[in-house]
Amino acid sequence: MATASGGGRVILLLLAAAALAWWQWGRSMSRPQLMAGLSALGGAMLLVKGAWMVALPMFLPAIWLFMQPAPAVGRTPAASAMNGDEARRVLGLPDTADAEAIRAAHRRLVARVHPDQGGSAELTGRVNAARDILLAELQRR
């Protein structure tokens, strides 16, 4: 069996680290973050080979892309801008509503605003976000 040279071992370690990072975080990475990771990996591989003048510019986009804010996973733009008071207004609930009342109001509204019933995905998303925000608020209490 052939052994890897010093640079080859480093490349294998970088590839193993990239595979481990993909397994751990890759599925939730945005496309720019994935491209930044691949750019950084390519730059690291070239740096190991001694081509630092080519490797250095490959790290710059990686640094810029990694510094971009991550997308809100599982939250719609409507949900990120909505607070508890607005969520209660969307569902038509008082401040004292319990989890059962929140779920009942959600079911009632979704039946009217769902795209299958002539509503829109945006309205359904707002109603779902309102339910999630109020249920999370109840859990924090």
N, C-alpha and C positions, 0 to 999 in steps of 0.2 A: 504494500500500500504506500503510495507516495505521500510525503509530508508537505504541508504548506510552508512557504517561506514566511519570513517575518511580516511582510506587507500583505501576503495572502491571508495570514491569520487575522490580521486587523480587519481586512475586508470581510472575512467570514464572521467576525464578531459584530461588525457594523450591520451586516445583513441579518444576523440573528437578533440584534437589538431592534432593527426595523420591523422584523416579523413579530416580535414580542409587543412592540408598540402598536402595530396594526391590530393585533389580537385584542389588546387591552383597550385602546382608544379609537382605533381606526373606523369602526362602524359608526361612531357618533361624530366623526370629523367632517367638517365642511370641505367642499372641493378645494378652496384656496388653502386651507390648512394641510390637506393631503399633498397638494402640489408643493407647498413650502417644505414639508417633510421630505419629499422625494428630492427636491433641490438641495436640501441640506445633506442628505445621504450621498448624492452624487458629488457634492463639494467635498465631503469628508473622504470619499474614495479617491478623488483626485489629489487631495492634500496628502494622503498616505503615499501616493505614487510620486510625490514631489512636485506636482504641477500647481504650486500655490498661487501663481498669477491667474490661473484659470479657476481654481477652487474658490478663491476669495470672493469674486463676483457672484458665485452661486449661493453663498451664504446670505448676501444682502437681501434678495427677495424673500428668502426663508425667514429672516428676522422681521422684515416688514409684514409679511403675511401672518406670522404667528402673533404679532402684536395687535392684529385686528380683533375686535370683540367677537366672541363666539356667538352663534345664533342661539336664541332661546329654544331649547329642546322641549317639545311637547306643549309649548305655549303659543297661542296665536297672538298677532299684534294687538288684537282687541283685548286679550286677557292681560297683556303686560301693561296696558294703559288703564285698566279698570281697577277701581278700588272697591271696598266693601259697600259703601253707600250707593255707588252706581250699580253694583251687582244686585243690591236689594231693589233698586228702582226697575232694573231690567226684568226681574222676576216678579215684581209687584208684591214684595214681602215687607212686613214690619221688622224693626230691630230685634224683636223677641222671637223670631221664627226659629223653630228647631229643625233638625236634620230631616225629619219626615215631611214637614211643610216645604222645605227647600226642594226635596226630590219630587213632591207632588206638583209644585209650581213649574219645575223644570219639565216634567212629563207633559203637562198641559200646554206649555208654550212650544215645546219641540214638535208636538203634534200639529201645531198650526204653521210653524215657520220652516219646517224641514223641506229640503228641495223636492222630495217625492210628493209633497203636498202643495207645491206651487210656491214655496218660500225660496230662500237662498242659502247657500253654504255659509255666507258671512253672518247672516242672522242666527243660524244654527250654532255657529262658532261662538257668537256673543252669549247666547243662552247657555251653552255648555261651559263657557268660561265663568259666567256668573255663578252657576252651580258650584263649580270647582272652588272658586274663591270663597264663597260663603261656607262650604263644608270645611275647607281648610281653616277658616276663621273660627268655626265652632270647635275644631280639634285643638286649636291653640288655647282656647279658654279653659 
